[in-house]
Amino acid sequence: MNNVFCTVVSRLRAYQAIALFLSLREVCPQTIIYALCVDDSVGALLERLALPNVRLLGIEELREPAVSRLRQSRTLAEYCWTLKPVMIEAAFQAAQAERVTYLDSDLFFWNDPLPLFARQAEEDVLLSKGDISVSSLAPWLVDYLQGLMGNYNSGLISFRNTSAGLACLRWWKDSCLRACFHHPQEGDFGDQTYLNEMPQRFSGVADIATPGVNLGHWNYAGHRYSFFDGKLYVDNSKLICYHFSGFRILPGGVILQIHERERTDLPFFYPIYSGILREVMALAERILPGFDGYADEEDLETL
């Protein structure tokens, strides 16, 4: 099967995006990922980096005038969320692929992801469950947060090039263009709460059945992690990718984790990832001195 990946990269996630690209190349060397550069500066950085598995697109190449206008009425985070289905559509057009899988730029791969697609090759849309499991929170609060965030996490979502898959993608795109705001108390959590409706609206929509995909701060405490025979495992399965959501990089290379400020049960591989980010920051400074990939005030307040 012809699989390609895509992502959306702003300057605020540039360091993590480079870590993502390097990790994907390590575990799946032949796989291509299309990157939509939201800022000119991140485009310049990635052009100079010239990773062989990365194909770059700019906003102007989307040929979607309505998308550019939305930047005036949406925060950068909301704008990037809006761009997810738009970018998936662009990747289908650019690659003529059988399947396109969107990845948030703060994902990191520890093992080859291709087996998960082979396992569910006939499904038109694959969704990542976003079950919340935080032992320190009361059950009622977990249920409340689950309602706000939705049943799925949109950090990894996959579409097949079929009539059903593309129809679902178009519906998601139209929904995000219409409204994609960070108002969880009002039932609007960006692009993500729309995913709840996909299994009811469209056939061929399935939960990802392979373990170890798109885990993150919302559920890491419900799993056991280990390192064996050169591979990272979660429970008894390979950890395919982990979602390092909430990492913010401050001037001076300070790495802040906005979701884990009070937690002491972090998986052992968090320091490994932080070390990789510091190496990426040093690399970016050599390639494009003065590049600013640091969090601003708005970014520090965005979940």
N, C-alpha and C positions, 0 to 999 in steps of 0.2 A: 504493500500500500504506500502511496506517495503522501507522506506526512510532512507538513511544514508547521512551524510555530510562528507566532507574532507577539509583539508587545508594544506598549506605548511608553516613551521615555521622556520625562522632563528633566531639567537640570537638577532638580531636587532628588531624583532617583538615579542619577547617572552612575554613581559609584556602585550602587547595588545592581544596576542593569549590567554593567561590565562583569561583575561577579557572576551574574546569571549566565551571560554568554560564555564565559570561560568554563563554568561548571557543565553546561550543556555540551560544549565541545569535548570535554573530558570524557563524559559517559556515553556520548552518541556523536562521534566525530563527523559523520556525513550529513547530519541534520542541519537544515537551514532555518534561521529565524529572521523574520522581517521586523525591523524596528522603526516605529514612527517617531521622529524627532520633533517634539513639541516646541523646543527652543532652538534658535540658530546656534547657540553656544554648544549645546549637547551634540548637535549635528556635526559641528567642526571637530569636537573631541573624538567622536566615533569615526569620523572620516580619517583622522590621523591615526587612530588605533588600527584601523583596517583589518579587523578580524575576518578570516576567510569564511566563517559560517554565518556572517551577519550581512543582511541586505538593508540598506537605509532608504527611508521614504521621508519626505517633508510634507508639512500640512498642505502646501500648494498642490502637491501631486495627487491629493485625494479627489480633487475636482468636485468639491462639495462646498459651494459658497455659503450655505446655511450653517455649516459647521464652524467656519471661521468667525461668523458673526456671533455665535453663541459664547465666544470667549469673553465678550463684553458683559454678559449677564451672569456668568458662572465663575466660581472660584477656580483656581488652577486644578485642584483635586476633582471638582465636579466636571470640569472640562475634560480631564484625562479619562474619567469614568465614561463620559459620553462617547469618547473616541474608541472605546473597546470594540463594539460591534462594527463601527465604521472601518476600523483597521482590519478586522477579520475579513470583511468583504473585499477590501483592497488586496489583502494577501491572496485570496482566492483568485482574483483577477490577475495578479502578478505572477503567480506560480502555477496556475492551472492544476492545483493540487486536488487529491481525492479527499483529504482531511486537513483542516486548519485548526490548530489549538492555540488559544490565547493564553498567555502567561503574564501575570503581574511581574513588574520588573524587580520586585523584592523576593521573588522565589529563588531557590538555589537547589540544584540537582545533585544528589548523592549517588544515584544509580540510574541505569538506562530506563527511560519512560516508554519505549516502544512496545514492550510486552503488554502494557495496559490497553493499548489500542487494538492489538491483535486479539486480545481476550474478548473484546466487545466490538468486533469489526463491523457488525451489521447495524449497530445503533447509530442513529442519525445525529443525536446530541448527547454528550456526556457531561454530567454535572458533578461538582465536588460537594459532598455533604459538608455542612458547616455546623455540625452538632457542637454545642458549647459544653465543656466539661471543666469546671474550675472548682476544686474541692473546697476552697476557702469561702465560696459564695453559698448563701442559703438557696435551697431549691426554688423558692418562689422568684428569687432574683435571677437565677439562671433562665427560668421560663420567660421572665420579662425581657431579658436581653435577647433571647432566641427570637421572640416576637419582633423585636426592633430590627435585628440584623437579618432575619429571614432564615430559611431552612438550608440555603446553599451559600457557598463562598465563591465569588466570581473571579477569584485569583487564577483559576484554571478552569477553562470551559472549552469544549471541543465540538466542532461541527463537521459533518460529512457533506460532500458536494452532491447532495441529492435534493430532489424537490422538497421533501419534508424538512431536511436540515436547513436549506436556504430560506424556506418560508419562516421557520422559527427565527433564524438570524435576522431577517427583514423586520419581523414583528418587534424583536428586541431593539434593533436599531431605531425604528420609528418611535418606540416608547421612550428611549433614552434621549432622542432629539427633542421630543415633546417636553419631557421633565426628567431631570437627573440631578437631584439636590440632596444635600446632606441635612435632612430633616427627619431623623429616625423616629422622633416622638410623634410625627405626623404620618408615619408609615412610609416615608420616602428615604431609603438608605441608598442613594445613588442609583447605580445600575443593578444593584444586587437583589432588591426585593422583587424585581420583575421575574427572577428565576423561579420563584414559588409557583408562578402561573404556567410555566412551560409544560410540565407533565400533564396538566389538565387540558391545555389548548392544543397540543401537538402530539402526534404519535411518534414513536421512535426516540423518545427522550428517556434516558436512563441515568441512574446513579452510577458513578464509577465503582466497579466491583473489586478492583485491585487495591489491596491495603497499601498504606504508606504514601498516599498521594495528597499533597496540599494540606498537610497538618500545620498548625500554627499556635499562636498564643492562646487561642480560644479553647484548645482541647489537648495541649501537650501533656497536661498533668494526668490524663487518663490513659497514658501509654508508658511502656518501658522501652528504653533505648540501650543499644549495645553495639559494640564494634567487634566484628568477627571476620577473620580471613580477608582482611583488607576492605571490608564492606560495612556500611552503617545499616543497622537493623532497627526496626520498631516492632516491638512484641516479637513475633516469630517470622516476620517478613522484611524484605529489604525496604529501607526508607528511600523512596524514589525522589520526592522533592519536599522541601520544607519551606513554609511561607514566613519569612522574617518581617512580618508586618509590624509597623510601629518603630522601626529603627530610624533615628534622625541623627544626622551628622552635623556637628557644630564647628565653627572656625577653630582651628588648632587641632582638628582631627578627633575631637571628643565625640564618642558615640553614645547617644542617649536612647534608651528603650522606653518609650512612653507607656507601654502596656505592662511593663514588668518592674516598675519602680519600687514596689513593696514586696515583690515575690522573691523567694529564696530557693525555689525548686526548679531552677532552669535546667534544661537538658545539657549534658556535658559538652555538646558540640557548639554551643553559643560562643564561647571564646575562640573556637576555631574560625567561625564565620567572621567575628569581629577582626581577627588577625588578617583574614583575606581582604576585608574592606580597607584596612590600613595599607596593605600592599597596593591595592587598586588606587587609593588616593595618591600614593607616592608615584605610581605609574602615570596617572593623569597629570600630575604636576610636571613631570618630565616631558610629556607629550604636548601639553598645552598649558604652559606656565600661567598662573593667575586664574585658571578656571574656577568658577564659583559654583560648587555643588552643595552648598551648605543650606541647612534649613532656615527659613525665615519665620516670622511670628505666626503667620497664618498656618504654615506647615506644622508647627509645634502644637497647634490646637486641633488639627484634623486627625480623626481616627484612621 
